[in-house]
Amino acid sequence: MPASASLALQSAVVAALNANAALTTATGGTARVYDDVPPKTPYPYLSLGQTIERDWSTGSDDGREHTLTLHVWSRMPGRKQVHDIAALVRATLHQSALTLDGHRLINLRHEFTEARREPDNETYRALVRFRAVTEPI
């Protein structure tokens, strides 16, 4: 049985981000994209946020609609670093043709980016949200 569509999408997204040399450079020279962030991870890094999967089937075809959120974390003063990294994430994923295990990616589109200072007044975070549609192979 193929992986769930949501997990297949998540795996393909992480692989694409980890393969982007400019993004790796921007996050300190090592690929730092996490589902579960290890303790004491140096900034900046990316983490997977909320995912939502909905039925997007038609009368004749199965399909899933996904909302995927990525978080960019930084401790550099101001929002520049999170905006720069978010732009690399958007350039990597928006309308990309990712290969998914057991599923076909119909489309992947950037919906919005939001940058903000966290309540600790030291950390900045950008939320980068994407919408995707998949169908089983």
C-alpha positions as CSV (number, residue, x, y, z in Angstrom):
1,M,0.0,0.0,0.0
2,P,1.4,3.4,-0.9
3,A,2.2,6.0,1.7
4,S,-0.5,8.4,2.6
5,A,-0.8,11.3,0.2
6,S,0.1,13.8,2.9
7,L,3.2,11.9,4.0
8,A,4.3,11.4,0.4
9,L,4.0,15.1,-0.2
10,Q,5.8,16.0,3.0
11,S,8.7,13.6,2.1
12,A,9.0,15.1,-1.4
13,V,8.9,18.7,-0.1
14,V,11.7,17.9,2.5
15,A,13.8,16.2,-0.2
16,A,13.4,19.2,-2.6
17,L,14.3,21.7,0.1
18,N,17.3,19.6,1.3
19,A,18.5,19.4,-2.3
20,N,18.6,23.2,-2.8
21,A,22.2,24.4,-2.4
22,A,21.2,28.0,-1.9
23,L,18.8,27.1,0.8
24,T,21.4,24.9,2.5
25,T,23.9,27.8,2.4
26,A,21.3,30.2,3.8
27,T,20.6,27.8,6.8
28,G,24.3,27.6,7.8
29,G,25.8,25.2,5.3
30,T,23.9,22.1,6.3
31,A,20.4,21.1,5.4
32,R,18.2,22.0,8.3
33,V,14.6,21.1,7.5
34,Y,12.9,19.2,10.3
35,D,9.7,17.5,11.1
36,D,10.8,17.1,14.8
37,V,13.4,19.8,15.6
38,P,16.3,18.4,17.6
39,P,17.2,20.1,20.9
40,K,19.6,23.0,20.7
41,T,19.4,23.2,16.9
42,P,21.3,26.3,15.7
43,Y,19.4,29.1,13.9
44,P,18.3,29.5,11.2
45,Y,16.3,26.4,10.3
46,L,13.0,25.2,8.9
47,S,10.4,23.1,10.5
48,L,7.3,21.5,9.1
49,G,4.1,23.0,10.5
50,Q,0.5,22.2,10.3
51,T,-0.7,20.0,7.4
52,I,-4.3,19.6,6.4
53,E,-5.6,17.0,3.9
54,R,-9.1,17.1,2.4
55,D,-11.0,15.0,0.0
56,W,-10.8,16.5,-3.5
57,S,-12.4,13.6,-5.4
58,T,-14.6,14.0,-8.4
59,G,-17.4,11.7,-9.4
60,S,-14.9,9.5,-11.3
61,D,-11.4,10.2,-9.8
62,D,-9.9,10.2,-6.3
63,G,-7.9,13.2,-5.2
64,R,-6.7,15.0,-2.1
65,E,-6.2,18.7,-1.4
66,H,-3.4,19.6,0.9
67,T,-2.4,22.7,2.9
68,L,1.2,22.5,4.0
69,T,2.9,25.1,6.3
70,L,6.6,25.5,6.7
71,H,8.2,27.6,9.4
72,V,11.4,29.5,9.0
73,W,13.2,30.3,12.3
74,S,15.9,33.0,12.8
75,R,17.6,34.9,15.6
76,M,19.1,37.5,13.3
77,P,17.8,41.0,14.2
78,G,14.9,42.0,12.0
79,R,12.9,40.0,9.4
80,K,15.4,40.1,6.5
81,Q,16.8,36.6,7.1
82,V,13.4,34.9,7.4
83,H,12.2,36.8,4.3
84,D,15.3,35.7,2.3
85,I,14.9,32.1,3.4
86,A,11.2,32.1,2.8
87,A,11.8,33.4,-0.8
88,L,14.2,30.4,-1.4
89,V,11.5,28.1,-0.1
90,R,8.9,29.6,-2.4
91,A,11.2,29.5,-5.4
92,T,12.0,25.8,-4.7
93,L,8.4,24.6,-4.3
94,H,6.0,26.9,-6.1
95,Q,4.7,25.1,-9.2
96,S,7.4,22.5,-8.9
97,A,7.0,19.0,-10.3
98,L,7.8,16.9,-7.3
99,T,7.8,13.1,-7.5
100,L,5.6,11.5,-4.8
101,D,5.6,7.9,-3.6
102,G,2.4,6.3,-4.8
103,H,0.8,9.6,-5.8
104,R,0.9,12.2,-8.6
105,L,1.3,15.8,-7.8
106,I,-1.3,17.8,-9.8
107,N,-0.1,21.2,-8.6
108,L,1.7,22.9,-5.8
109,R,1.2,26.6,-5.3
110,H,2.5,29.2,-2.8
111,E,-0.5,30.8,-1.0
112,F,1.2,33.3,1.4
113,T,4.1,34.1,3.5
114,E,3.8,35.8,6.9
115,A,6.8,37.1,8.9
116,R,6.6,38.0,12.6
117,R,8.6,38.5,15.8
118,E,8.0,35.8,18.4
119,P,6.9,36.7,21.9
120,D,10.5,36.1,23.2
121,N,11.5,39.3,21.3
122,E,14.7,37.4,20.0
123,T,13.2,35.0,17.4
124,Y,11.7,35.7,14.1
125,R,9.5,33.3,12.2
126,A,8.1,33.2,8.7
127,L,5.1,31.0,7.9
128,V,5.2,29.8,4.3
129,R,1.9,28.2,3.2
130,F,1.4,26.0,0.2
131,R,-1.7,24.4,-1.4
132,A,-1.3,21.1,-3.3
133,V,-3.6,18.7,-5.1
134,T,-2.6,15.0,-5.5
135,E,-4.2,11.9,-6.9
136,P,-3.2,8.2,-6.4
137,I,-1.2,6.5,-9.1
